[in-house]
Amino acid sequence: MLIQQIAVDDEKLRDLFVTRVSLSANRGSCTIFLAMMEPNEEKLQEKLRHLVLYKPSLRTSLAKASHARGVPMLFFKIDDQIKKQHRIDQLFDELKNNGQL
């Protein structure tokens, strides 16, 4: 929810959304997978570089909300599953257009 709020407040991150979150077994690191509706790799990389600026405030907010002893390191990654889904959708569209589906 914190990242979604940042995306609403910061115009540069407006199209960005979280697809899934993965916490390591020892709870030392947290990987946040992100995507955009339009699968543009270059723009997504730019948005990730901008989002990194928010890491300290995100970790502070997590510490306050969780009351845990330690706060995991945050890592942002592009969710490749979304890109694969778009490719599958394109293939289905091609099959429909060719009358093969």
C-alpha positions in Angstrom: 0.0 0.0 0.0 2.9 2.3 0.7 4.2 2.1 -2.9 0.7 2.5 -4.3 0.4 5.7 -2.3 3.7 7.0 -3.5 2.6 6.2 -7.1 -0.5 8.3 -6.6 1.4 11.2 -5.1 4.4 11.2 -7.5 3.5 11.8 -11.2 6.7 10.0 -12.4 5.4 6.7 -10.8 1.8 7.0 -11.7 1.6 3.9 -14.0 3.6 1.7 -11.7 1.9 -1.1 -9.6 3.1 -3.9 -7.4 2.4 -7.4 -8.7 3.9 -9.5 -5.9 6.2 -9.4 -2.9 8.7 -12.0 -1.8 10.2 -12.1 1.7 13.4 -14.1 2.2 13.3 -17.0 4.7 15.4 -15.1 7.2 13.3 -11.9 6.7 16.5 -10.0 5.8 15.4 -9.0 2.3 12.2 -8.2 0.6 11.9 -8.2 -3.2 9.0 -6.1 -4.6 8.0 -7.0 -8.1 6.6 -4.1 -10.2 5.0 -3.7 -13.6 3.1 -1.2 -15.8 0.0 -1.6 -17.9 2.0 -0.8 -21.0 5.0 -3.2 -21.2 7.7 -0.6 -22.0 11.0 -1.9 -20.5 12.8 1.5 -20.9 10.1 3.5 -19.1 9.8 0.8 -16.4 13.6 0.9 -15.7 13.4 4.7 -15.4 10.6 4.5 -12.9 12.5 1.9 -10.8 15.5 4.2 -10.7 13.2 7.0 -9.4 11.5 4.7 -6.9 14.8 3.8 -5.3 14.9 7.4 -3.9 11.9 6.4 -1.7 13.7 3.4 -0.1 14.6 5.1 3.2 11.2 6.4 3.8 9.6 3.1 2.8 11.8 1.2 5.3 11.0 3.8 8.0 7.3 3.4 7.4 7.6 -0.4 7.5 9.5 -0.2 10.8 6.8 1.9 12.3 4.0 -0.3 11.0 5.5 -3.7 11.8 7.1 -3.2 15.2 9.6 -5.9 14.2 13.1 -6.0 15.5 14.6 -5.5 12.1 13.4 -4.2 8.8 14.3 -6.1 5.6 16.4 -4.6 2.9 14.1 -3.6 0.0 14.8 -4.6 -3.6 12.8 -3.6 -6.6 12.5 -5.8 -9.7 10.6 -5.9 -12.9 8.0 -8.6 -12.9 8.7 -10.7 -16.0 5.5 -12.6 -15.6 3.5 -9.6 -16.9 5.7 -9.4 -20.0 5.1 -13.1 -20.6 1.4 -12.6 -20.2 1.4 -9.8 -22.7 3.2 -12.0 -25.2 0.7 -14.8 -24.7 -2.1 -12.4 -25.3 -0.5 -11.2 -28.5 -0.1 -14.8 -29.7 -3.8 -15.5 -29.0 -4.8 -12.3 -30.9 -2.7 -13.4 -33.9 -4.4 -16.8 -33.8 -7.9 -15.2 -33.6 -7.0 -12.9 -36.5 -5.8 -15.8 -38.7 -9.0 -17.8 -37.9 -7.0 -20.5 -36.2 -8.7 -20.1 -32.8 
